[in-house]
Amino acid sequence: MLSPVSVRGRLLAAFGAMVVLTTAVGGVGWFGLGETERALLSLQREGLGNIALAMRMAELSTGLAARAPFIAAIEATPGLDEERGQLELKLADLTVLVNRLPGLERASPHVPSDVPSLVRLAGRLDGTLRNLMDVTGEAIAVRAEAAAIRLGLERQRILGETLAGAAARTFEHPGFPGLEGAAAGTPPLPFSVLRLADRTRDTVSAALTTTSPADLARWRGGFDADRRDLRAIDTAAPALALLAPSLDQLLAVLDAQGAVFDIRNRQLGIEQRSRFLVAAANTLSVQLNREVESVTSAMQTAARSRGDATFSALSSGKAGILALGALCALAAIAAAVYVMRDVAGNLRAVTRAMSALAGGDRLVSVPATGRPDEIGDLARAFSVFKENVAERDALARKLGENSRMLEAVFDNMNDGLSVFDENGRLVTWNPRFLELNGFTPADVAGRDLAELQRNLLRRGVGIRMLDGSSVDLDALTRRRAEQAVRCEHHFPDGRVVELHSSPMPSGGFITTYSDLTERKDIEKQLRHAQKMEAVGQLTGGIAHDFNNLLAAIMGNLQMIHDETAEQDPVRGKALRALDAAERGATTIQRLLAFSRQQALQPQAVDLNELVEGMLDLLAYGLGNGIVLTTALTPGLAPALVDPGQLENALLNLVVNARDALDDGGTIVIATEAAAPEDGDAIVLSVRDDGGGMPPAVLSRVFEPFFTTKRFGRGSGLGLSMVYGFVRQSGGKVDIRSEPGIGTLVAMAFPRARMLPETLALPRDAGPVEGGRERVLVVEDDPAVRLTAVDMLTALGYRAVPAASAEEALALLEGAAFDLLFTDVILTGGMNGPALAAVAKARQPALQVLFCSGYARDFLVESASLPLDLHFIQKPYQKPALAAQIRIALGGGSGAQPGPARGRPEPSALPERL
């Protein structure tokens, strides 16, 4: 409940009285202004509007009267039609104004009785102008007829000349009285005809220009007499026979010209009516303006009367408002004295306390905190505010610390940052912005974006979109202030900086700068790795199909060779074909190595011992002028790698280095431990000081079949095989080359966790041995299956073929076998490993030997074969098959002769890229 002792109660009482008085003042003012408004509206509606109506009518009538002479002077129908259209519009406006005049007469008693005469005068002016338009149209039509008459006069002149020529010929006629008759006083008739024709033409010309009706009547009589004389000429006379056609034409022209007198009479009448209508229009306009002036004068008198009434109402309202305003002022003064004497002192005390608090005095206090009114509430609120100030000081200190931290982050963030205002001028930036763009503070202070971009362009920096396309810098600048924009700066040193601009709500935009150089390099490497992976999958699939074909070819060639007498020529041919098939198998093996799909058997290998054991072989065939040296780091840990494949890879690299040294040089084979940042690896490298490779060649050296040598000198599979082998072994291969300096190829292999028992496999597989065991051969390719059976039979084994896993299981049910020789991939649903599992369950003593032309068939997740697994790679020869069977049956040493495990002969050294 509102207390009367509170400040609010006292103020409310005082303000209530003031509101009552102010409302009274407003009511009086409202009533007075309403009366004034009604008087003004009446004045506007009955006075000013009517005056404007009358003035508009006077202006319109004057304009119409002024157009009357112009209408009368029109000489062409198109101009008359255009003027008629404009006149119709103005007459329509006049009609609208005229139709409003009777309503004006009824609406206001102050309008004089002359309004009906205004209506009549306007109607007469409308009719007069319309008649003038019609008369002008008649004048144009008659003028056209007169023009036709003038054309006839020209034709008459031509006919006169024709008659003159005919008369001349008549004079020379033998029966015509010639000059003698003329001399005797008898003039020739043709000359009289010519005189009549000339006189009628002169008469018509005069009639067309006369303005006197009497002269026109007189000339008409002379014209009719001359025409009768011409008609009276007897053209049947022999002497005038030549004149008859021209005379008939002349009479026809004169008959047509006879209407000129009627036409001229009509023209004179039309001109007189036109002048009369023009004068009448001017007279009606003057009368109409005089009547409008009378009406306007009466309306002005009525408007002055209304204005006097309005001023009287305003004076009354002002007196009432002044009296009530004085009462309001007295009430306001009384309320101010009554209230402010108590309130002002306390508010002044609170104000001084707040000023002291703002100045830093945190111990200041205010009086009247115990008052029950609003002053007390204010004093108590001040105490709370003082506590809040203390909290704010603490918060300000914390915000200052946060601001300093943000400033440190801004100055030390990895990305550059710049802020531009709405005019494109640089406002602020961090040091990273200067560093990434190569600016100094003097380069950017007070600069706009266009100047900074020109600075970059002068330094050879390319500004492009993310897709590499060029940009319109002006359009890009405009877009930055409207939407998010991303682009790139490409610096001459190879750095790439990405820009991301976003508009700010307050105008302008903010831009971040990120160095993408490292990421671009990683993306490039990833694309290269993806390309190599795709090529590897393709080559692996091709190798699988070719291995099956070569298995059948090589097996049959081997048997042809073995079963043919030494003197038989077929034996030599089979040997040459077998050699070619072996080279094809080597190529397929390289493809499998590149695609990382060959079967590896990694061991712990001492790289130093492996290199030293191969030096004689590596030095063979290097040629004069080439020096092979080593730089082996002693005490290296063993590497986990397939030694046979590593030997092949090392041979390829040495031969590549040899081919790069055309004029002699040095080849260095080195071993070392990888740098700590590169991981726990052992590195084997081959370096030469040959001609090196340009960047375009260096970027493609690992691609299969890519070679820079002429046709027939290289297959392009050497380095691709090295690449695939190293990657499949879990290592990395790196190649560096500079033109004129040389090439370095480094292979890094993972470190082995145990010392090796043997560092390399035996070089000689020993003699081929057979046996009498029962072998179940499971192969879905008919040619490969028959070849394998024939080879095993030739070795003395009892081989039984099976085309599918189901057929093999059926055979296992009926007989015992010593060895299951199966392909890894079989058609029909069950593959080789699944078949082996079922067969081992049925016959536990059964041994298993797998074969495949595609290592990925078996090695799904691992790049290495299990140690207890017996496996032979397609295509295989009979000696290798015999050795693997003896190993699987437990009667061999485990050696695997052939290209996959043995050392190549010097004549079969790998070829360079």
Secondary structure by P-SEA (a helix, b strand, c coil): ccccccaaaaaaaaaaaaaaaaaaaaaaaaaaaaaaaaaaaaaaaccaaaaaaaaaaaaaaaaaaaaaaaaaacccaaaaaaaaaaaaaaaaaaaaaaaaaaaaaaaccccccaaaaaaaaaaaaaaaaaaaaaaaaaaaaaaaaaaaaaaaaaaaaaaaaaaaaaaaaaaaccccccaaaaaaccccaaaaaaaaaaaaaaaaaaaaccccaaaaaaaaaaaaaaaaaaaaccccccccccaaaaaaaaaaaaaaacaaaaaaaaaaaaaaaaaaaaaaaaaaaaaaaaaaaaaaaaaaaaaaaaaaaaaaaaaaaaaaaaaaaaaaaaaaaaaaaacccccaaaaaaaaaaaaaaaaccccccccccccccaaaaaaaaaaaaaaaaaaaaaaaaaaaaaaaaaaaaaacccbbbbbbccccccccccaaaaaaacccccccccccaaaaaaaaaaabbbbbcccccccaaaaaaaaaacbbbbbbbbcccbbbbbbbbbbbccccbbbbbbbaaaaaaaaaaaaaaaaaaaaaaaaaaaaaaaaaaaaaaaaaaaaaaaacccccaaaaaaaaaaaaaaaaaaaaaaaaaaaccccccccccaaaaaaaaacccccccccccbbbbbbcccccccccccaaaaaaaaaaaaaaaaaacccbbbbbbbbbbcccccccccccccccccccccaaaaaccccccccccccccccccaaaaaaaaaaaacbbbbbbbccccbbbbbbbbcccccccccccccccccccccccbbbbbbbccaaaaaaaaaaaaaaccbbbbbccaaaaaaaaaccccccccccccccccccaaaaaaaaaaacccbbbbbbbccccccccccccccccbbbbcccccaaaaaaaaaaaacccccccccccccccccccccccc
